[in-house]
Amino acid sequence: MSTNNPLLSVKELSISFGGLKALTDVYLELNPGEVVGLIGPNGAGKTTFFNALSGLVDVDHGALEIDGKKHAWPKPYELVDLGISRTLQGVGLFPDLTVVENVMLGATKSTKSGLIRAALGLDARDEARLRNSALEALENVYCGELAERRADTLSYPDTKRVAIARALVSNPRILLLDEPAGGMGSQDIEWMNRMIRNIAARCAVIIVEHHMDVVMTVCDRLYVLNFGEVIASGDVETVRRDPAVIAAYLGTQTSAV
């Protein structure tokens, strides 16, 4: 799928750490409503790509466009204003807060007062609005019933759901999912597939994931990284049969199909 005006366009992204090239002329486009997968072997540069979009690493070279408008590579505090949100491989919930309070933390920049002021009762209207947004985000990941539970009482799959809800509460246009199915069993992965497609109705998604059953089920298009370069891109069937991808990542022709 391609449009003349992609929601997100990355061109010629290059990043180095010392003398080591982490990414070289990497490109990617994301259209509204799409789920795009970024796959490749360990060390291929997938997390570095996410870190560039999240403002966590310095970029040597590259162009970033959102809605056809050029942007400087963001700082972390600019992500909400750009409509970008991200999950991390480590869930990072606050164990002594409730689930809904953890989710509220994902949208503090969208209020005048922030969570701390709201918690102190200095702006009840902001607190109520933020709480309602957090509850809606929890419903979107199918775990609204967990809202008043303490985070330290959750199962691991439930903590992953809550982390995704926290990323959704700021109403992003672009969601970066970093290995959301990591550590999950087959039943939880089935839920993850449904949830990602549900999220795509609200915002576009870029997913880094090693579970090929997730990638092949939910993604509209794929980009494959190897040694910091894009070696293939296109629809799922085209990419999974690409000889370079099979050799570098997916294994034998039989296992790839």
C-alpha positions as CSV (number, residue, x, y, z in Angstrom):
1,M,0.0,0.0,0.0
2,S,1.3,3.4,-0.8
3,T,0.0,7.0,-1.1
4,N,1.3,10.2,-2.4
5,N,1.1,11.7,1.1
6,P,2.2,9.1,3.7
7,L,1.6,9.9,7.4
8,L,5.3,9.2,8.1
9,S,8.2,9.2,5.8
10,V,11.8,8.4,6.8
11,K,14.5,8.8,4.1
12,E,18.3,8.0,4.1
13,L,18.5,7.6,7.9
14,S,22.1,7.0,8.9
15,I,23.4,6.6,12.5
16,S,26.8,5.6,13.7
17,F,28.2,4.9,17.2
18,G,31.9,5.8,17.1
19,G,33.2,4.1,14.0
20,L,30.4,1.6,13.8
21,K,27.6,2.2,11.3
22,A,24.3,1.2,13.0
23,L,22.0,2.3,10.2
24,T,22.8,3.3,6.6
25,D,20.3,5.1,4.4
26,V,17.3,3.4,6.0
27,Y,13.9,4.3,4.6
28,L,10.3,3.6,5.6
29,E,6.8,4.9,4.9
30,L,3.7,4.6,7.0
31,N,0.2,5.4,5.9
32,P,-2.9,6.1,8.0
33,G,-4.5,2.8,9.3
34,E,-1.5,0.7,8.4
35,V,0.5,-1.8,10.4
36,V,4.0,-1.9,9.2
37,G,6.5,-4.5,10.5
38,L,10.2,-3.8,10.9
39,I,12.0,-7.2,11.1
40,G,15.5,-8.6,10.9
41,P,18.1,-10.5,12.9
42,N,19.3,-9.4,16.3
43,G,21.6,-6.4,15.9
44,A,20.1,-5.4,12.6
45,G,19.3,-1.9,13.8
46,K,15.5,-2.2,14.6
47,T,15.8,-0.7,18.1
48,T,18.1,2.0,16.8
49,F,15.5,3.0,14.3
50,F,12.9,3.2,17.0
51,N,15.3,5.2,19.2
52,A,15.8,7.7,16.3
53,L,12.1,8.3,16.0
54,S,11.9,8.5,19.8
55,G,14.6,11.1,20.1
56,L,16.9,8.8,22.1
57,V,19.9,8.8,19.7
58,D,21.6,11.4,17.6
59,V,21.1,11.1,13.8
60,D,24.0,11.5,11.4
61,H,21.9,12.1,8.4
62,G,18.3,11.6,7.2
63,A,15.0,13.3,6.5
64,L,11.8,12.9,8.6
65,E,8.4,14.0,7.2
66,I,5.0,13.8,8.9
67,D,2.0,14.5,6.6
68,G,4.5,15.6,3.9
69,K,6.0,18.3,6.2
70,K,9.7,18.1,7.0
71,H,10.6,17.9,10.7
72,A,13.8,17.9,12.7
73,W,14.5,14.6,14.4
74,P,12.5,14.9,17.7
75,K,13.5,15.2,21.3
76,P,11.7,12.8,23.7
77,Y,9.6,15.6,25.1
78,E,8.4,16.5,21.6
79,L,6.8,13.1,20.8
80,V,3.3,13.9,22.2
81,D,3.1,17.1,20.1
82,L,4.2,15.1,17.0
83,G,1.6,12.4,17.7
84,I,4.1,9.7,18.3
85,S,4.0,7.2,21.2
86,R,6.1,4.1,21.9
87,T,6.2,1.1,24.1
88,L,9.4,-0.4,25.4
89,Q,10.6,-4.0,25.7
90,G,10.7,-3.5,29.5
91,V,7.2,-2.8,30.6
92,G,8.2,-0.3,33.3
93,L,5.0,0.0,35.4
94,F,5.0,1.6,38.8
95,P,4.1,-1.4,41.1
96,D,2.5,0.7,43.9
97,L,0.1,2.6,41.5
98,T,-3.2,1.2,40.2
99,V,-3.5,0.2,36.6
100,V,-5.5,3.3,35.7
101,E,-2.9,5.6,37.4
102,N,-0.1,3.9,35.4
103,V,-2.0,4.6,32.2
104,M,-2.7,8.2,33.2
105,L,1.1,8.8,33.3
106,G,1.2,8.3,29.5
107,A,-0.7,11.6,28.8
108,T,0.5,14.0,31.5
109,K,1.8,16.4,28.8
110,S,-1.7,16.7,27.3
111,T,-3.1,18.4,30.5
112,K,-2.4,21.8,31.8
113,S,-1.6,20.7,35.3
114,G,-0.1,17.2,34.8
115,L,-0.7,14.1,36.9
116,I,1.0,15.4,40.0
117,R,-1.1,18.6,40.2
118,A,-4.3,16.5,39.5
119,A,-3.4,14.0,42.2
120,L,-3.0,17.0,44.6
121,G,-6.5,18.0,43.8
122,L,-5.4,21.3,42.2
123,D,-7.3,20.7,39.0
124,A,-10.2,18.2,39.3
125,R,-11.4,18.8,35.8
126,D,-8.0,17.8,34.3
127,E,-7.9,14.8,36.6
128,A,-11.4,13.6,35.5
129,R,-10.6,14.1,31.8
130,L,-7.3,12.2,32.1
131,R,-8.9,9.4,34.0
132,N,-11.6,9.0,31.4
133,S,-9.0,8.9,28.7
134,A,-7.0,6.2,30.6
135,L,-10.2,4.1,31.1
136,E,-10.9,4.4,27.3
137,A,-7.4,3.3,26.5
138,L,-7.7,0.3,28.8
139,E,-10.9,-0.7,27.0
140,N,-9.1,-0.5,23.6
141,V,-6.7,-3.2,24.8
142,Y,-9.5,-5.3,26.3
143,C,-8.5,-4.9,30.0
144,G,-10.9,-2.3,31.4
145,E,-11.7,-4.6,34.3
146,L,-8.1,-4.2,35.6
147,A,-8.4,-0.5,36.1
148,E,-8.4,-0.5,39.9
149,R,-5.9,-3.3,40.4
150,R,-2.4,-2.5,41.7
151,A,0.2,-3.0,39.0
152,D,2.2,-5.5,41.1
153,T,-0.8,-7.9,41.1
154,L,-0.9,-8.3,37.3
155,S,0.2,-11.3,35.3
156,Y,3.0,-10.6,32.7
157,P,0.6,-10.6,29.7
158,D,-1.6,-8.1,31.5
159,T,1.3,-5.8,32.2
160,K,2.0,-5.8,28.5
161,R,-1.6,-4.8,27.8
162,V,-1.4,-2.0,30.3
163,A,1.9,-0.7,28.9
164,I,0.2,-0.5,25.4
165,A,-2.8,1.3,26.9
166,R,-0.4,3.8,28.5
167,A,1.1,4.5,25.1
168,L,-2.4,5.0,23.6
169,V,-3.7,7.4,26.2
170,S,-2.1,10.4,24.5
171,N,-4.2,9.6,21.4
172,P,-1.1,9.2,19.1
173,R,-1.3,9.1,15.3
174,I,1.7,6.8,15.2
175,L,2.3,4.0,17.7
176,L,5.7,2.3,17.9
177,L,5.3,-1.2,19.4
178,D,8.6,-2.7,20.5
179,E,8.3,-6.6,20.7
180,P,4.7,-6.5,22.2
181,A,4.5,-10.4,22.0
182,G,7.8,-11.1,23.7
183,G,7.4,-13.7,26.5
184,M,3.8,-14.5,25.6
185,G,2.2,-17.9,25.0
186,S,0.1,-18.8,22.0
187,Q,-3.2,-17.8,23.5
188,D,-1.9,-14.4,24.5
189,I,-0.4,-14.0,21.0
190,E,-3.8,-14.5,19.5
191,W,-5.1,-11.8,21.7
192,M,-2.2,-9.5,20.7
193,N,-3.1,-10.0,17.0
194,R,-6.7,-8.9,17.5
195,M,-5.6,-6.0,19.7
196,I,-3.1,-4.6,17.2
197,R,-5.7,-4.7,14.4
198,N,-8.1,-2.9,16.7
199,I,-5.5,-0.3,17.4
200,A,-4.8,0.3,13.7
201,A,-8.4,1.5,13.3
202,R,-7.3,4.4,15.6
203,C,-3.7,5.0,14.7
204,A,-1.0,3.7,12.4
205,V,1.4,1.2,13.9
206,I,5.1,0.3,13.3
207,I,5.9,-3.0,15.0
208,V,9.2,-4.6,15.8
209,E,8.6,-8.2,16.6
210,H,10.4,-11.6,16.5
211,H,7.2,-13.7,16.6
212,M,6.7,-14.3,12.9
213,D,3.1,-15.5,13.4
214,V,2.3,-12.0,14.8
215,V,4.1,-10.2,12.0
216,M,2.6,-12.3,9.2
217,T,-0.9,-12.0,10.6
218,V,-1.2,-8.3,11.5
219,C,1.2,-6.4,9.1
220,D,0.2,-4.8,5.9
221,R,3.8,-4.3,4.7
222,L,7.2,-5.2,6.0
223,Y,10.7,-3.7,6.0
224,V,13.6,-6.0,6.6
225,L,16.9,-4.8,8.1
226,N,20.2,-6.6,8.0
227,F,23.4,-5.1,9.2
228,G,21.7,-1.7,9.4
229,E,20.4,-1.6,5.8
230,V,17.0,-2.3,4.3
231,I,17.4,-5.5,2.2
232,A,13.7,-5.9,1.3
233,S,10.4,-4.1,1.6
234,G,6.8,-4.7,0.4
235,D,3.7,-6.7,1.2
236,V,4.0,-9.7,3.5
237,E,3.9,-12.4,0.8
238,T,6.5,-10.7,-1.4
239,V,8.9,-10.2,1.5
240,R,8.6,-13.7,3.0
241,R,9.6,-15.2,-0.4
242,D,12.5,-12.9,-1.1
243,P,15.7,-14.9,-1.3
244,A,17.7,-12.3,0.5
245,V,15.3,-12.3,3.4
246,I,15.2,-16.0,3.6
247,A,19.0,-16.2,3.6
248,A,19.4,-13.5,6.2
249,Y,16.5,-14.0,8.6
250,L,13.7,-16.4,7.9
251,G,15.7,-19.5,7.3
252,T,14.9,-22.1,4.7
253,Q,12.3,-21.7,1.9
254,T,10.2,-24.3,3.7
255,S,10.1,-22.5,7.0
256,A,9.5,-19.2,5.4
257,V,6.4,-20.4,3.7
